[in-house]
Amino acid sequence: MITYGNTTHMCLEAAEKLSKEGKSVEVIDLRSLIPLDKETILNSIKRIGKVMVVHEDKVHSGFGAEITSVIMEEAFEYLDCPVKRVGSSFTPVGFHRSFERMILPNTEKIYNAAKEVLAY
């Protein structure tokens, strides 16, 4: 899992849940987007062959799409499955906490997406 910002702790929780099921997941916490640590990302993909990009922004047209583009351009031959992106729904953000919870990623959404990637 490649994560940035507020989703890191959720990715770690999902990875812990998966490890209890005997599945190994690597979480890369990007501390900055500029400069982007492409070397770490690409080395991980070469080792593992599967990748999921997780962030709070919209899945479409966000920086997760840019990271996915870099992966597709520079590591396509190492991928065993399509890149999975997890982010907020493509809807306007409601400013009430219950509306935010509906569209933002959470540990359960990340866990379920990771299970899909691992099963591919």
Buried (B, 14 or more C-beta within 10 A) or exposed (E): BBBBBEBBEBBBBBBEBBEEEEEEBEBBBBEEEEEBBEEEBBBBBEEBEBBBBBBBBBBEEBBBBEBBEEBEEEBEEBBEBEBBBBBBEEEEEEEEEEEEEEBBBBBEBBBEBBBEBBEE
